[in-house]
């Protein structure tokens, strides 16, 4: 039968082991929380960047469409003018 001192020593060792495991768990939880916070911040930043880029992209596409449409219209007008010149010059 173990003495009270042996039981107290064993209990103290188990308590120290438990405290170390709790510290490890706590630090892992803190690291996990920091990683989660970092990922959320990154996600928000990417969403804001996407929102900021989208209007520029839409404006560029609209501007490109206007440019292509006006060039096509100008080419059509010049083609008709050249066609009329060729037809009436004969």
DOLOLO-867147 format. One record per residue: residue in three letters; x, y, z of N, C-alpha, C, CB in turn. Coordinates in nm, 2 decimals. Glycine has a CB too. Example, Ala and Ser with C-alpha at 12.3 -4.5 7.8 and 13.67 -1.06 7.14 Angstrom:
# residues 2
  finu     n_u     n_v     n_w    ca_u    ca_v    ca_w     c_u     c_v     c_w    cb_u    cb_v    cb_w
   ALA    1.32   -0.57    0.78    1.23   -0.45    0.78    1.32   -0.33    0.78    1.13   -0.45    0.90
   SER    1.28   -0.22    0.71    1.37   -0.11    0.71    1.29    0.00    0.79    1.41   -0.06    0.57
***
This chain:
# residues 90
  finu     n_u     n_v     n_w    ca_u    ca_v    ca_w     c_u     c_v     c_w    cb_u    cb_v    cb_w
   UNK    0.08   -0.12    0.00    0.00    0.00    0.00    0.09    0.12    0.00   -0.10    0.00    0.12
   UNK    0.06    0.22   -0.10    0.15    0.34   -0.11    0.12    0.43    0.01    0.13    0.41   -0.24
   UNK    0.22    0.50    0.04    0.20    0.60    0.15    0.14    0.73    0.10    0.34    0.64    0.21
   UNK    0.10    0.81    0.19    0.04    0.94    0.15    0.13    1.03    0.07   -0.01    1.02    0.27
   UNK    0.26    1.02    0.10    0.36    1.10    0.03    0.38    1.05   -0.12    0.50    1.10    0.10
   UNK    0.37    0.92   -0.13    0.38    0.87   -0.27    0.26    0.91   -0.35    0.40    0.72   -0.27
   UNK    0.14    0.90   -0.29    0.02    0.94   -0.36    0.02    1.09   -0.39   -0.10    0.91   -0.27
   UNK    0.07    1.18   -0.30    0.08    1.32   -0.32    0.18    1.35   -0.44    0.12    1.39   -0.20
   UNK    0.29    1.28   -0.44    0.39    1.30   -0.54    0.34    1.26   -0.68    0.52    1.21   -0.51
   UNK    0.27    1.14   -0.68    0.20    1.10   -0.80    0.10    1.20   -0.85    0.14    0.96   -0.78
   UNK    0.02    1.25   -0.76   -0.09    1.35   -0.79   -0.02    1.47   -0.84   -0.17    1.38   -0.67
   UNK    0.09    1.52   -0.78    0.15    1.64   -0.82    0.21    1.62   -0.97    0.27    1.68   -0.73
   UNK    0.27    1.51   -0.99    0.32    1.48   -1.13    0.21    1.48   -1.23    0.40    1.34   -1.13
   UNK    0.10    1.42   -1.20   -0.01    1.41   -1.29   -0.07    1.55   -1.31   -0.12    1.32   -1.24
   UNK   -0.08    1.63   -1.21   -0.12    1.77   -1.22   -0.03    1.85   -1.31   -0.13    1.84   -1.08
   UNK    0.10    1.84   -1.29    0.20    1.91   -1.38    0.18    1.86   -1.53    0.34    1.88   -1.33
   UNK    0.16    1.73   -1.55    0.14    1.69   -1.68    0.01    1.74   -1.74    0.13    1.53   -1.68
   UNK   -0.09    1.75   -1.66   -0.22    1.80   -1.71   -0.20    1.95   -1.74   -0.33    1.78   -1.60
   UNK   -0.13    2.03   -1.65   -0.11    2.17   -1.68   -0.03    2.19   -1.81   -0.03    2.23   -1.56
   UNK    0.07    2.11   -1.83    0.14    2.12   -1.96    0.06    2.09   -2.08    0.26    2.03   -1.96
   UNK   -0.03    1.99   -2.07   -0.12    1.95   -2.18   -0.22    2.07   -2.20   -0.19    1.82   -2.15
   UNK   -0.27    2.13   -2.09   -0.36    2.24   -2.11   -0.30    2.36   -2.17   -0.42    2.27   -1.97
   UNK   -0.17    2.38   -2.14   -0.10    2.50   -2.20   -0.08    2.47   -2.35    0.04    2.52   -2.13
   UNK   -0.05    2.35   -2.38   -0.03    2.31   -2.52   -0.16    2.33   -2.60    0.02    2.16   -2.54
   UNK   -0.27    2.28   -2.54   -0.40    2.29   -2.60   -0.44    2.44   -2.62   -0.51    2.22   -2.52
   UNK   -0.41    2.52   -2.51   -0.45    2.66   -2.52   -0.37    2.73   -2.63   -0.42    2.73   -2.38
   UNK   -0.24    2.70   -2.64   -0.16    2.77   -2.74   -0.20    2.72   -2.88   -0.01    2.73   -2.72
   UNK   -0.24    2.59   -2.89   -0.29    2.55   -3.02   -0.42    2.62   -3.06   -0.31    2.39   -3.02
   UNK   -0.51    2.64   -2.96   -0.63    2.71   -2.98   -0.61    2.85   -3.02   -0.72    2.70   -2.85
   UNK   -0.51    2.92   -2.95   -0.48    3.05   -2.99   -0.42    3.06   -3.13   -0.37    3.11   -2.89
   UNK   -0.34    2.97   -3.17   -0.28    2.97   -3.30   -0.40    2.94   -3.40   -0.18    2.86   -3.32
   UNK   -0.49    2.85   -3.37   -0.60    2.83   -3.46   -0.69    2.95   -3.47   -0.68    2.71   -3.41
   UNK   -0.71    3.02   -3.36   -0.79    3.14   -3.37   -0.72    3.25   -3.45   -0.82    3.19   -3.22
   UNK   -0.59    3.26   -3.43   -0.52    3.36   -3.51   -0.52    3.33   -3.66   -0.37    3.37   -3.47
   UNK   -0.51    3.20   -3.69   -0.52    3.15   -3.83   -0.66    3.18   -3.89   -0.48    3.00   -3.85
   UNK   -0.76    3.15   -3.81   -0.89    3.18   -3.86   -0.92    3.33   -3.88   -1.00    3.13   -3.75
   UNK   -0.87    3.41   -3.79   -0.88    3.56   -3.80   -0.81    3.61   -3.93   -0.83    3.63   -3.68
   UNK   -0.69    3.55   -3.95   -0.61    3.59   -4.06   -0.68    3.55   -4.19   -0.47    3.52   -4.06
   UNK   -0.74    3.43   -4.20   -0.81    3.38   -4.32   -0.93    3.47   -4.34   -0.84    3.24   -4.30
   UNK   -1.00    3.50   -4.24   -1.12    3.59   -4.25   -1.08    3.73   -4.31   -1.19    3.60   -4.12
   UNK   -0.97    3.78   -4.25   -0.92    3.91   -4.30   -0.88    3.90   -4.45   -0.81    3.96   -4.22
   UNK   -0.81    3.80   -4.49   -0.77    3.78   -4.62   -0.89    3.76   -4.71   -0.68    3.65   -4.64
   UNK   -0.99    3.69   -4.67   -1.12    3.67   -4.75   -1.19    3.80   -4.77   -1.21    3.57   -4.68
   UNK   -1.20    3.88   -4.66   -1.26    4.02   -4.68   -1.18    4.11   -4.77   -1.27    4.08   -4.54
   UNK   -1.05    4.10   -4.76   -0.97    4.18   -4.85   -0.99    4.14   -5.00   -0.82    4.18   -4.81
   UNK   -0.99    4.01   -5.02   -1.01    3.96   -5.16   -1.15    4.00   -5.21   -0.99    3.81   -5.16
   UNK   -1.25    3.99   -5.13   -1.38    4.03   -5.17   -1.39    4.18   -5.20   -1.49    4.00   -5.06
   UNK   -1.32    4.27   -5.12   -1.32    4.41   -5.15   -1.24    4.44   -5.28   -1.26    4.48   -5.03
   UNK   -1.13    4.37   -5.30   -1.05    4.38   -5.42   -1.14    4.34   -5.54   -0.93    4.30   -5.41
   UNK   -1.21    4.23   -5.53   -1.29    4.19   -5.64   -1.40    4.29   -5.67   -1.36    4.05   -5.61
   UNK   -1.46    4.35   -5.57   -1.56    4.45   -5.59   -1.50    4.58   -5.65   -1.63    4.49   -5.46
   UNK   -1.38    4.61   -5.62   -1.31    4.73   -5.67   -1.27    4.70   -5.82   -1.19    4.76   -5.59
   UNK   -1.23    4.58   -5.85   -1.18    4.55   -5.99   -1.30    4.54   -6.08   -1.10    4.42   -5.99
   UNK   -1.41    4.49   -6.04   -1.53    4.46   -6.13   -1.58    4.59   -6.20   -1.64    4.41   -6.05
   UNK   -1.60    4.70   -6.13   -1.64    4.82   -6.21   -1.54    4.87   -6.31   -1.66    4.94   -6.11
   UNK   -1.41    4.86   -6.28   -1.31    4.89   -6.38   -1.32    4.80   -6.50   -1.17    4.89   -6.32
   UNK   -1.34    4.67   -6.48   -1.35    4.58   -6.59   -1.48    4.61   -6.67   -1.36    4.43   -6.53
   UNK   -1.59    4.63   -6.60   -1.71    4.66   -6.68   -1.70    4.79   -6.76   -1.83    4.68   -6.58
   UNK   -1.63    4.89   -6.70   -1.61    5.02   -6.77   -1.52    4.99   -6.89   -1.55    5.12   -6.68
   UNK   -1.42    4.91   -6.88   -1.33    4.89   -6.99   -1.40    4.81   -7.10   -1.21    4.81   -6.94
   UNK   -1.48    4.71   -7.06   -1.56    4.64   -7.16   -1.65    4.73   -7.24   -1.63    4.52   -7.10
   UNK   -1.72    4.81   -7.16   -1.82    4.91   -7.22   -1.74    5.00   -7.32   -1.89    4.99   -7.11
   UNK   -1.63    5.05   -7.27   -1.55    5.14   -7.36   -1.50    5.07   -7.48   -1.43    5.20   -7.28
   UNK   -1.45    4.94   -7.47   -1.41    4.87   -7.58   -1.52    4.84   -7.68   -1.35    4.73   -7.54
   UNK   -1.64    4.81   -7.63   -1.76    4.79   -7.71   -1.79    4.91   -7.79   -1.88    4.74   -7.63
   UNK   -1.79    5.03   -7.73   -1.82    5.15   -7.80   -1.72    5.18   -7.90   -1.82    5.27   -7.70
   UNK   -1.59    5.15   -7.87   -1.48    5.17   -7.97   -1.50    5.08   -8.09   -1.35    5.15   -7.90
   UNK   -1.53    4.95   -8.07   -1.54    4.86   -8.18   -1.67    4.89   -8.26   -1.55    4.71   -8.12
   UNK   -1.78    4.93   -8.19   -1.90    4.96   -8.26   -1.88    5.09   -8.35   -2.02    4.98   -8.16
   UNK   -1.81    5.19   -8.29   -1.79    5.31   -8.37   -1.69    5.28   -8.49   -1.73    5.42   -8.29
   UNK   -1.60    5.20   -8.47   -1.50    5.16   -8.58   -1.58    5.09   -8.69   -1.38    5.08   -8.53
   UNK   -1.67    4.99   -8.65   -1.75    4.92   -8.74   -1.84    5.01   -8.82   -1.83    4.81   -8.67
   UNK   -1.90    5.11   -8.75   -1.99    5.20   -8.82   -1.92    5.29   -8.91   -2.06    5.29   -8.71
   UNK   -1.80    5.34   -8.87   -1.72    5.42   -8.96   -1.67    5.34   -9.08   -1.59    5.47   -8.89
   UNK   -1.63    5.21   -9.07   -1.60    5.13   -9.18   -1.71    5.11   -9.27   -1.54    5.00   -9.13
   UNK   -1.83    5.09   -9.22   -1.95    5.07   -9.30   -1.98    5.19   -9.38   -2.07    5.03   -9.21
   UNK   -1.97    5.31   -9.32   -2.00    5.43   -9.39   -1.89    5.45   -9.50   -1.99    5.55   -9.30
   UNK   -1.77    5.43   -9.47   -1.66    5.44   -9.57   -1.68    5.34   -9.69   -1.52    5.42   -9.51
   UNK   -1.72    5.22   -9.65   -1.75    5.11   -9.75   -1.86    5.16   -9.85   -1.78    4.98   -9.69
   UNK   -1.97    5.21   -9.79   -2.08    5.25   -9.87   -2.04    5.37   -9.96   -2.20    5.29   -9.78
   UNK   -1.96    5.46   -9.90   -1.91    5.58   -9.98   -1.82    5.53  -10.09   -1.84    5.68   -9.89
   UNK   -1.73    5.44  -10.07   -1.64    5.39  -10.17   -1.72    5.32  -10.28   -1.53    5.30  -10.12
   UNK   -1.82    5.24  -10.23   -1.91    5.17  -10.33   -1.99    5.26  -10.42   -2.00    5.08  -10.25
   UNK   -2.04    5.37  -10.36   -2.11    5.47  -10.44   -2.02    5.54  -10.53   -2.18    5.57  -10.35
   UNK   -1.90    5.57  -10.49   -1.80    5.64  -10.58   -1.77    5.54  -10.70   -1.67    5.67  -10.51
   UNK   -1.75    5.42  -10.67   -1.72    5.32  -10.78   -1.84    5.31  -10.88   -1.67    5.18  -10.72
   UNK   -1.95    5.30  -10.82   -2.07    5.28  -10.90   -2.10    5.40  -10.99   -2.20    5.25  -10.82
   UNK   -2.09    5.52  -10.93   -2.12    5.64  -11.01   -2.01    5.69  -11.10   -2.16    5.75  -10.91
   UNK   -1.89    5.64  -11.07   -1.78    5.68  -11.16   -1.78    5.62  -11.29   -1.65    5.66  -11.09
   UNK   -1.85    5.51  -11.31   -1.85    5.44  -11.44   -1.95    5.49  -11.53   -1.88    5.29  -11.42
***
